[in-house]
Amino acid sequence: MYSEPQPTASGEYFDPSTLTAAHKTLPMDTQVRVTNPANGKSVVVRINDRGPYIEGRCLDLSTAAFETIASADQGVVDVDWQ
């Protein structure tokens, strides 16, 4: 999860209240369904940035997207995505 407003690789300004995410290689504007297998909750996000740059992580979700599937206190959760 990331939450600091900042420019994104797509050229738009990151808004933590939108359902967006970062991925290293998927095309910008790709829609991805992200599911938390621990609770079955899912969210559809739009790729608008590049990242994450931490080994072993597949997506960085906006705060709003993350809070749809998990508690913000967790910060990091295992997910399934397609």
Backbone torsions as a table, in degrees:
resi	resn	phi	psi	omega
1	MET	NA	139.1	170.3
2	TYR	-133.8	151.9	-168.9
3	SER	-140.1	-3.7	-178.2
4	GLU	-83.1	121.2	175.8
5	PRO	-55.7	133.8	-176.3
6	GLN	-167.5	161.2	174.7
7	PRO	-65.9	149.4	177.8
8	THR	-111.4	168.2	179.0
9	ALA	-64.9	-21.8	179.8
10	SER	-80.6	-10.6	-179.5
11	GLY	98.9	-13.0	176.7
12	GLU	-87.5	163.5	178.8
13	TYR	-88.2	132.3	-178.4
14	PHE	-66.0	129.3	177.3
15	ASP	-119.9	110.8	-176.8
16	PRO	-63.3	-12.4	-179.1
17	SER	-90.7	-0.7	178.3
18	THR	-97.8	163.5	179.7
19	LEU	-93.1	80.6	-177.8
20	THR	-130.0	169.6	-179.6
21	ALA	-155.5	163.4	174.0
22	ALA	-110.0	141.7	174.7
23	HIS	-143.5	148.9	-174.8
24	LYS	-68.1	-36.3	-170.9
25	THR	-130.6	-17.8	-178.9
26	LEU	-61.4	145.5	178.4
27	PRO	-61.3	147.4	175.9
28	MET	-58.4	145.4	-179.7
29	ASP	75.1	5.2	173.6
30	THR	-65.0	138.1	176.0
31	GLN	-94.3	130.7	-178.1
32	VAL	-128.8	131.2	172.8
33	ARG	-90.9	123.9	-179.1
34	VAL	-114.1	126.0	-177.4
35	THR	-122.3	135.2	174.0
36	ASN	-90.8	108.2	-176.5
37	PRO	-67.7	-17.6	-179.9
38	ALA	-70.3	-28.8	-178.2
39	ASN	-130.9	-3.1	178.2
40	GLY	77.8	-0.1	-179.4
41	LYS	-76.7	144.2	179.4
42	SER	-138.3	163.3	179.6
43	VAL	-148.4	146.8	173.7
44	VAL	-102.2	126.2	-179.6
45	VAL	-119.7	159.5	176.0
46	ARG	-108.3	129.9	178.1
47	ILE	-74.5	123.3	178.6
48	ASN	-137.2	10.3	-177.9
49	ASP	-153.2	168.8	177.4
50	ARG	-104.1	147.8	-178.9
51	GLY	136.7	-174.3	-4.9
52	PRO	-77.2	161.8	-178.6
53	TYR	-112.3	25.5	175.1
54	ILE	-109.2	127.4	-177.2
55	GLU	-51.0	134.0	175.1
56	GLY	88.8	-4.2	179.4
57	ARG	-103.1	139.7	-176.0
58	CYS	-101.4	-31.8	-176.6
59	LEU	-141.8	149.3	166.5
60	ASP	-112.2	117.6	-179.8
61	LEU	-94.7	147.7	171.7
62	SER	-63.7	163.1	178.8
63	THR	-56.8	-47.0	-178.9
64	ALA	-60.5	-42.3	-179.9
65	ALA	-66.4	-44.9	-179.2
66	PHE	-61.8	-44.9	-177.4
67	GLU	-68.5	-14.3	175.1
68	THR	-73.6	-28.9	-175.4
69	ILE	-113.9	-12.5	-177.2
70	ALA	-159.1	167.5	176.1
71	SER	-75.7	135.3	179.5
72	ALA	-59.0	-24.9	178.6
73	ASP	-62.2	-26.1	-179.5
74	GLN	-71.6	-40.2	178.1
75	GLY	75.2	-42.1	-179.8
76	VAL	-138.9	133.0	174.3
77	VAL	-139.8	154.8	172.0
78	ASP	-75.2	138.7	-179.2
79	VAL	-136.6	160.5	167.2
80	ASP	-107.9	143.6	179.4
81	TRP	-146.0	151.4	178.1
82	GLN	-149.3	NA	NA
